[in-house]
Amino acid sequence: MAIQRETPPLPQQPVHAAHPAALIVSTGARHGQEWFDNGRKLLAQSGITIKSAAKVEKGSLLRETIEQAVESGSKLIIVGGGDGSLRTAASVLAHTDVTLGILPLGTVNDFARNLDIQPDLVSACRIIAEGRIALIDIGMANDDYFVITASFGVSALAQTVLTPRMKKLLGPFSYPVASLLIWRRLRHLHVTLEHDGKTERMTVMQAGVINGHSWMGGRCEIPGIGLESGRLAFYAVPPQSNFAYLRIARHVCQGRFFETPGLIAFTTREISIQTKRRYPLVLDGDLRGETPVRLRVVPDALRVCVGPAFRKSPAAG
């Protein structure tokens, strides 16, 4: 996939002031139908002209619907959905002059939280109407984009038992429940890492990268990483006792990501991961692609509406 390296400059006025918007909502997401109806009204009340509005029940149609909105001339495309739906939107809108507005409808909404957009319809619509826009980094896994996370191991196995019904009933707790259900099926994965001029070999149960300071539904804070930092947080969990896994979870959720005993963690701009076997990848909660994989940052790739407290995080050492 050829990638244009420069994104057009940001507009001098709120994009909705000069251009009508397109609203596209994944009604398969939690509260999707409700947010489509109420969101359309709230956006109009905020002064945003909705040129077109579409409900998408199947995720396979989302990309096509967004592409049609771009082709029709929309410069502000508002997408309601979870991290997976927003990853699809980002893959269409990256390196264009089209701005992404977000209505966070997912289970954990990590991408929205990193942009200071809480999973509340009224505040999400207000943020779009206020018109603050930032150019942010997104990630690439081989030739596929991701917005927050790319991983393999436990996360991929969990996807085999994680159903839409489970997500709707349990919300963010559906992920640890799914992990418990597949615990006995876990395997030791032998990997080779190449990053920052180094080659490392290790055995892991789970590995991945994070593009943002807020992770796991806001429960984990990763210092020095942000959507403008130009770096990814890599992590790997080696095989160890069940008690050790619980200790890792506790340390990570206390904001001590890089000092967590038993967790291999560092920051990088790019990392290549080789595996003896092919393992499925999870990008923003969706199974997409497989190892081996090259993971990297794509700087200033996406124009997006952000909340008032969106901050630039300096890169960690």
N, C-alpha and C positions, 0 to 999 in steps of 0.2 A: 504494500500500500504506500503510495507516495504521499508525504505529508508536507503541506505548506508550512513554512517555518514562522511566518509572521502573521499575526492576527491583526485585522484592521483596527485603527485607533478607536478609543471610546468616544461616544457622542458627547456634545457639549450641553445637551438638555435631556431630560427624561425621555427615553425612547418612545414611550406611549403617547407623548405630547405631539409627536409628528407622524406616528404610524399606528394604524389599528393593530390589535393583537389577535393571535390565534390561541384558543384554549383547547387543550387536549388532555383528557383525564382517563386514566386506566380504571375502569369500573370494576375490574377484578381485584383491585387493592382494597384495603380496609377503608370503609366509609366512602368508597369511590362514587357511588351514585349520589349520595347526600352532598358530598363536596362539589360535585359537578353542578348540581342545581343551585346550591347556596353560593358557591364561589362565583358563578356567572353573575348573580345579582350583586354580590359585594364588589366585584371588580367594576361593574358598570356604575355603581354608586360612588366609587372612588375616582370616577372620571376616565376610566379606561374603556375605549371603544373596542368591542369584541367583533372582529371581522368574521371569524368562523369559530364554531365550537363543535367538538367531536368527542363522543364517548367510544373508548376502545375496550372491548371485552377480552380480546385475545392479544397477548403480548406480541405475537408474530406480526400483527398489523400495526403496531405502534410506530416502527421505523418508517413504514410507507406513509402513514398519516402525517408524521412530522416532515418528511421530505415534500409532501404535497403542500404543506403550509409554507415551507421555504420557497417553493417554486411559484406560489401565488403572490409572493412579495412581502410576507409578514416579516417584520424586523424584531418583533417581540413574540416569542412563543412560550406560552405558559403551560407547563406540564404537571399534572397531578399524578403522583405515583410514588413508589418506593425507590430505593437506591438502584435496583435493577432497571426500572423504567427510566430513571434519570441518566443512567449510564448509556442507554440507547439514545436518549436525546443528545447527550454530549457527543456521541460518536457521529451524529449528523451535523451538529452545529459547531464542532471544533474548527477553528481557523476561518470562521466566517464573520460577517458583520451583523449576525443575528444574535439577540440577547435571549438567554434562557431565564424565565421566571419559574419559581418552584412552589407547588402546593404539596407539602410532604405528607404522603398517604401510606407510607410503608410501615414495616414492623419496628425497625430501629432508627431509620431516618438519619443515618450518620452523615451523609453528604449535606443535608439541610442544616443539621446542627453545627457543622463546621463553617457554615455561612451565616451563622447567627439567625437561623430561621427555625422557630420552634413548631412542633406539630399542632398548630392551632390555626384554623382557617382564617379567622379575622385578622390576626397579626401577619399571617403569610400574605394575604391580599394587600394589607397596608404597606408592607415592605415593597411589594411590586409597584404600588402606586407612588411611593416616595421616590423611586427612580435611582437609588444608589446602585452603581454598576462597577464591578471589578473584573479584571482579567486574572484568571486563576490557572494554576497548574492542574493537569490531569495526568494519569498514568497510561502506560502501554504495556501490554503483555503480548509479546511477539507482535502481531499486527492488529491487535484488538485493544480498544480503549477500556479503561476503568476509571472511576472517579474517586473511590476511597480504598478498596481492598482487593488484593489478588492473593490467593492462597491455595494450598493443596494439603491433603492428608485428612485429618479429622473433619475439617469443614466440608470436604467433598463427600465423604461417607455420610455425614449428617444430612446432606441434601437428598439422599436416597430415601430417607424416612420423614423428611420435613414437608408436610403437606400444607396447602393453602388454608385448610380448616384449622390445623394446628397453629398456624401463624395468627389467624383471626382470634382464636380462643385464648392463646397464651401470650401473644404479643412478643416482646423481647425475650421472655423466658422460654420461648419455643426452641431457641438455639441450644442452651444447655440441656434441655430435656432430650432433644434429638441426639446430642452427643452421648448422653447416657445410654440411649437405646442401641447405639452402634458400638459401644465400648469394647465388647468382646471381639468385634471384627477388626479391630485396629491392627495395623502392621507396622513394622519398623521399615522406614524408608531410607535408603542409602543415597545421599546426594553429594554433588560437588559444586561448590560455589566459586564463582569468579567475580571479584569486585575490587575496585580501587587498587589494582595491581597485585592482588592476592589471590591465591587458590586455597580453598579449605574443603576438607572432606569430613562429613559427619553423618550420624544416624539420627533421624528425627521421627516424631509422630505427626507433627504439624509444622508448616513453615509458610511464610507469606510476607507481604509488605503492606504498609498503611500509608495513605496519602492524606494526612490530616491529624490534628491534635486531639479531636474528640472521637472516641471509638466505643463500640458496643452500647449504642443507645445513650451515650453521654456518661456511662459509668467509668470509663477509663480516659485519663488525660495523658497525652504523650508530649512531653516537653520538647520544645525546639522544632516541632514539625507543624507545618501548616500548608494551606492551599496556595501560598505564595513563597514558600521557603525554598523551593527548588530541590527538595530532598525527600526520600522515602524512608520510613522506619522499617527495617527488616527485623523479623523475629523468627526464631526456631525453637521448638520444644523437643528436647531429646527424651528418650524413654527413661522413666523414673517411677517412683512409687506414687500411689494414689494420693497420699498425704502431700507429697511434693507438688503435685498438680494443683491441689487446693491452695497451697502456699503461694504458688505462682499467680493464681487468680487474685488472691488477696493483695499481693504486692502491686500487681498491675493496676488494680482498681483504686489503689491508694496514691496513684500518680508517680510510682517509682519504676516506671517501665524499664529504663536502661540499667537499673541497679537491682533487678529482680533475681534472686538466687535461682539457679536452674533454668533460666531463660537466656538464650543467646540473642542479643539485640544490639543493633548499631544503625547508623544512618548512612545512606548512600544515594548517589544520583542514578546509578544503574547497577544491576546485578544479573548475572546469567546463572541459571541453575540446571545442571545436568543430572539425569537420573538413569539408572540401569533399565528400569521399566518406564512405560508411559503411565502417568497418573493424571486424572482429571483435575482441571483448574476450576476454582470458583472465583468469578469476578463480580463483586458487589452483590453477592447472594445468589448468583445464577451460575450453573455449570456451563462453562464456555472454554473450549480448547483443552490442551493437555501439555504436560511436560515432555521434553525439556522446554524451558521458557527463558526469555530475556525480558526483564522488568526494568522500566526506566521512567523518568519524569519527562513530560512534555511541557515546558514552561509557557506561561501566558497563552494558553491554548483556547480558553473558553470565556466568553462574556456572560456574566450571570448577575442577577439581582441579589444584593446582599443586605443583611440587617445592619443596624446602627453600630453594633459592637463587633462586627467582623474585623479581625485584627491580622496584621502581618506578623508571623512568627519567625524569629531569626533561626537560622539553621543551627542544629545542635552540633557540638564538637565531636 
